[in-house]
Amino acid sequence: MKRIIAVCLTAFALAGCAPHQQYRTERSLCSAPESGSQCDAHAMQALKNDSGQEYWLNFIEFDDQGQLWQRKQMDDVLTRLDAAQEHLLIVVFVHGWKHSAEPGDANIETFKKVLSKLAAAEAYRARIGGSPARRVAGVYLGWRGSSVTFPGAKELTFWARKSTAQRVGAVGVSEVLSRIELVQRTKGTVLDGPNSTRVAVVGHSFGGAVVYTALAHILQNRFISSAGPDGLQSAVVGFGNLVVLINPAFEASLYAPLSDMSFERNWYSPAQLPTLAILTSEADYATRYAFPAGRSVSTIFEYDREVERVNRTTRATERIDTGVANRSAIGHFEPYRTHTLYPVEHKARASVPALSVENSAEIFKVALQAWRDDVPGSKIPFGELTLERTPNSAGRNPCMVIYVDGELIDDHNDIDDQRIVEFLKQLISISATGPGAAALSLPK
């Protein structure tokens, strides 16, 4: 308690500490329109969008030490997912700096937009494809992303919150994510037919650090332990079906094993789907400038060197400066980059037209086929956006480090451009095709 008080006082005498509390204390299920506020205190919600599709929104919260606020809250949410007598599309979101599970948080509202779009897409595919729609189930992992409330003082909390984020990932989130993946596997044994339950995990800002801390070793292990028979180079499996990190605030050196492994292969099967996508905006000045400045101080007594690695796509030997990698945030370290993401046409957000579910479905078909045909340097169209692979990255390399045009994500915390929301939805949909992708994709 003394340390908490000291930190808050040094931030600013007039700045108040951000609440350290559990926001979602009601355990009963609450059903309501997505625009209502009557479910604000509930950890389990069933919400309906304007088109009448229902999706689930659940909350699991952690304290500053990374412990679950209430283990029963996690148990209730997992029991609900496990007991559902239908296949699920589970999307987990971990927020970042300056955010929390407080009702009305902007990250929650953006997450609801993604879930709503996915629910509409599932209903449309079921209608034209004749197979049951998966239930879209969101799980929002909340922690105290901001330690003070005074606007100016918030900017001083960057490094303290980085430490907290990594503690949350190391202590509590790994268990929760592993249990959610167990729900996915269980559906394959208790429901008839192929297991079409899918899991995607999204982390934003320090939420990306939370997720990567929790899953890094799992992702590395599964890259090696691929899907096919032992001894054969086959499709890489990740955690769940997809992990997405947006403007993640952790050093590129932590990503070195995955980058090295993914660049050591010059070919991936047409059955390979994306397993990891790291998106960083060129306009994210917190990770582009503040992050390396802080790391330069904290790593002053560390030794670094240059290491060599062989890029099997270019057949060239690359030299990696480990010092620069240790000071740079992952998305701004060019040697590990595999893609750029940019708009087809530059325009103001207000002028970007809303997509119908039919248009969105057509974008999915085109993007899925383009992913299957992917080669070094190829361009995958995502409606208003283009995802361009670098020439030195093998086609269908499932570990993607994407540099994003600043028009689409204009600062560290911005994730609300509808083109980015649609891109995330499409990427999740592609990864959710899973085994037997042809049977689950839209008819031509």
Buried (B, 14 or more C-beta within 10 A) or exposed (E): EEEEEEBBEEBBEEBEBBEEEBBBEEBEBBBBEBEEEEBBBBBBBBBBBEEEBBBBBBBBBBBBEBEBBBEEBBBBBBEBBBEBEEBBBBBBBBBBBBBBBBEEBBBBEBBBBBBBBBBBBBBBBEEEBEBEBBBBBBBBBBBBBBBBBBEEBBBBBBBBBBEBBBBBBEBBBBEBBEBBBEBBEBBEEEBEEEBBBBBBBBBBBBBBBBBBBBBBEBBEEBBEEBBEEEEEEBBBBBBBBBBBBBBBBBBBBBBBBBBBBBBEBBEBBEBBBBBBBBBBBBBBEBBBEBBBEBBEEEBEEEEBEEEEBEBBBBEEEBEBBBBBBBBBBBBBBEBBBBBBBBBEEEEEEEEBEEBEBEEBBBBBEBBBEBBBEBEBEBEBEBBBBBBBBBEBBBBBBBBBBBBBBBBBBBEBBBBBBBBBBBBBBBBBBBBBBBEEBEEBBBEE
